[in-house]
């Protein structure tokens, strides 16, 4: 097996794409486990919550090694210019104010440039309360001047 430094650019691109796919699917699995954990008793919720948190940190760290992060847009106002595919957009009229109700697949973004590397998939609903900022998943680098 070749070491990463020995891979040509095509092989590196394939390896990066595979990592993005694994992280995306891992994120989706985490979301399923979060919903399932809510059905457990408190002690089991706490245990499963710790395991979910550990796996989420592993995904975030794996993406960070590639200079990427996951952004969660749930609760934010939908704009057609967002780098997401809205699966139910055709259910609404153009004049309706929409919000991203559910992220089905995460949006992957470059940490340094903010460029979206992989679009997310979302489900929309009519606007209610909106969040003001995008919420990254996992630990983020400190941008304060402290």
Long-range contacts (C-beta under 8 A, 24 or more apart in sequence): 16-66, 19-62, 19-63, 19-66, 20-63, 20-66, 20-68, 20-108, 20-117, 20-118, 22-62, 23-59, 23-62, 23-63, 23-70, 23-108, 24-105, 24-106, 24-108, 24-118, 26-55, 26-59, 27-56, 27-59, 27-70, 27-105, 27-106, 27-137, 28-104, 28-105, 30-55, 30-56, 30-59, 31-103, 56-137, 56-138, 57-138, 57-139, 59-138, 60-137, 60-138, 60-139, 61-138, 61-139, 63-108, 63-138, 64-111, 64-138, 67-110, 67-111, 67-112, 68-108, 68-109, 68-110, 68-111, 68-117, 69-108, 69-109, 69-111, 69-136, 69-137, 69-138, 69-140, 70-106, 70-107, 70-108, 70-109, 70-136, 70-137, 70-138, 71-106, 71-107, 71-108, 71-109, 71-120, 71-134, 71-135, 71-136, 71-137, 72-103, 72-106, 72-134, 72-135, 72-136, 72-137, 73-100, 73-103, 73-107, 73-120, 73-122, 73-134, 73-135, 74-100, 74-101, 74-102, 74-103, 74-131, 74-135, 75-99, 75-100, 75-129, 75-130, 75-131, 76-100, 76-130, 76-131, 76-134, 77-127, 77-130, 78-122, 78-124, 83-107, 83-116, 83-119, 83-120, 84-119, 84-120, 84-121, 84-122, 85-119, 85-120, 85-121, 85-122, 86-122, 86-123, 86-124, 87-121, 87-122, 87-123, 88-123, 88-124, 89-124, 91-124, 92-124, 92-126, 96-126, 96-127, 97-126, 97-127, 98-124, 98-125, 98-126, 98-127, 99-124, 99-125, 99-126, 99-127, 99-128, 99-130, 100-124, 101-125, 106-137, 111-141
